[in-house]
Amino acid sequence: MTAPNHITGGIVFTGLFCSFFSVNIFANPLFISITIIGSLLPDIDHTKSWIGKSVYPIAKWLSRNYGHRTITHSIFFLIGIFLISLFIEKNFRVDYSISTILFFSILSHLIFDMVTLAGIPLFYPFYKNPCVLPANPEMRIRSGNIRQEGIILFMFCFLTFFMQDLFANGFWSTINNNFNDVKHQIKEYQKSPNALNIDYDYNIYQTNYKGKGTYIRASDTEMFILSQDKVLSLKKDTPGLKVTLLKTSKTNRKIHENKIEINDLKELELNNLLKNKFIAAATIYSNFGTALTINPLEVKKKFIIENKYNLAFISHVQDTLFEKKEKIIADLELKLKSEENQLINDNKSYYLDLAVLQEEKNKLKSDLSNYELNETKKNIIELEKKVENYKPKINLMIAEYKRQLQKIKNDQIGNITYSGQITYIEIEKRK
């Protein structure tokens, strides 16, 4: 078979089988270059071949010592090249796809040479008889036959053009997209190392959902699509579900699952952390009852969250707590005032005597006659005795209310803090 057919056939063969491993040979100029080199590499033992001319000394040595279609056309040559490329990948951190591409591109050359009249000694040097496909010589290709080679070249070019979608999305992805259902798209997510774009068009009863988004997460029975800052959920057994389109396409963006511990975060700090994030799982505790914006009436201290996007806690809960605090303070001050007034009433005669005593003492500062002076001093002595012997009543509740007031005023009841664990999904931004 001629070099052009080995190249085009190698592209079709390698692209097809690499698609089973989600490797797109057209995704990188290096990949297609490796495909072309691999599809020609076994002919390195021929000095007049395209690749033989490019490395003439090696080709001449192989041709002189082994001849054409011998050692480089054996399965052991294929395995040897594959193991060497695999070793280089593991030890020098080269892209893992290269060994896969080399394997199938070299294999394509061997198979296409097997369908020629001469065949190849596939198990050389242990078994030198040629291996051929098929057994009937009439059905095999005659190398150099322009008509046959031209037809084959046309077929390979045709397949290369019309299999681009298969190469790009991979074999299994193409199969899953053709099924057009939730079950197969869940499988697609589970085997994909990167984020997936998704086109969707489906109805749940009379409500239509249509658009484009990012396939962000899937469980065994449910898939989640991030689209226009909201998350759509689709289950295998969703009642009333009718799917028109569920088609994914691959991206180079990686998906990362991050776990973080939070401790004593303020509400604003936590909301900034949760902003524009897909929360796969989280358990969050607050020191006072609070709520999420998606359910503002459900006030609690423990939140178990799964598969939610762009969550936020309600900031006005703090205002509610402040209002509650002010109400408690007002109630305590009212009770304190009432007890103080009650105490004044209980000791009314004592306070009247104190007032009269003060008035009598004030008279001493004015001009009095001797009689008035003596009478005033006499009254003062009597009132001082009376006051001294009087035992005023006390009220222990006044001291208690004052203590409670001081405590509630010093209490930081309005400062809500959050602790717990959050697992969120992060997708690399487009470069």
Secondary structure, 3 states (H helix, E strand, C coil): CCHHHHHHHHHHHHHHHHHHHCCCCCCCHHHHHHHHHHHHHHHHHCCCCHHHHHCHHHHHHHHHHCCCCCHHHCHHHHHHHHHHHHHHHHHHCCCCHHHHHHHHHHHHHHHHHHCECCCECCECCCECCCECCCCCHHHCECCCCHHHHHHHHHHHHHHHHHCHHHHHHCHHHHHHHHHCCHHHHHHHHHHCCEEEEEEEEEEECCEEEEEEEEEEEECCCEEEEEECCEEEEEECCCCCEEEEEEEEEEEEEEEEEEEEEEEEEEHHHHHHHHCCCEEEEEEEEEEEEEEECCEEEEEEEEEEEEEEECCCECCHHHHHHHHHHHHHHHHHHHHHHHHHHHHHHHCHHHHHHHHHHHHHHHHCCCCCCHHHHHHHHHHHHHHHHHHHHCCCCCCHHHHHHHHHHHHHHHCCCCCCEEEEEEEEEEECCCC
